[in-house]
Amino acid sequence: MISEHFDTRTRINMKLALDRVCRNRPDGEDHGFRKSVAENIIRCALTGRTGIGQLVDAGERAMIRTRSQREPA
């Protein structure tokens, strides 16, 4: 799926962004957490924002949203 939509450079940037957002996080290896971050990174890239900084920002926004959904009110 991803290889159909993105060139090699974009796929590499997406992988790097996911790794940067998830590394050194207590839940960084959690599948659900990584999936949420990856989905936001993919949405960002689909809009044409494929720079590493843009993708990391998108991943961090997902991380903040995911964390707030997990915390009790």
N, C-alpha and C positions, 0 to 999 in steps of 0.2 A: 504494500500500500504506500508506504512512505517513499520508496524508491521511484514510484511512478510520478510523484508530484514534485520532488526536490532533486536538485543536482548534488553532486558529491560534496562540494564545499558547504552547502547548506546542511546536509545530513551530518557532516562532521561538526559544524557549529552547534547543531541541535544536541548532539551527544555530549559535547563539551559543556554546554549550558546545563544540561541535566546533571552531569557529574558535579559541576561547580555548586549548583543549588543544593544538592543532596549530601555532598561530602561534609563530614564533621557535624552532621545533624544527628541527634539521638534516633530519630525515626527515618533517617536517610536511606536505609536499606529496606524499609517497609514497602511492600508491593503497592498497596493502596496509595501511599504517599507519593511514591515515584510515578505512579500512573497519573495522578492528579497533576503533578508538575509537568510531566511529559505532554499531557493533553493540552495544557495551556501553551506550552512551547510550540506545539504543532499548530494550534490556532493562530499564534503570532506569525509563524512562518507562512502560513497560508494567505495572510494578508499582505505578504511581500516584505515584512520586516524580518530580515534574515541575518542581520549583523549579530555577532556574539553578544554584545552589550544589550541589544534589544531582546534577544532570546533569554538571556539571564534575568533581565528585568521581568519578563513574562513569567518565568519559572518562580521567581521570588514572590510575585503577586499571588500565584497559586499556592505557594507555601504558606503565606500569611492567611489566605482564605481557608485553607485546609486546617491550619492550626486553630483558627477561631471557631471552626465548626466542631472540632473535637473537644474544646474546653467547655466545661459545664457553665451554664448561665448563672 
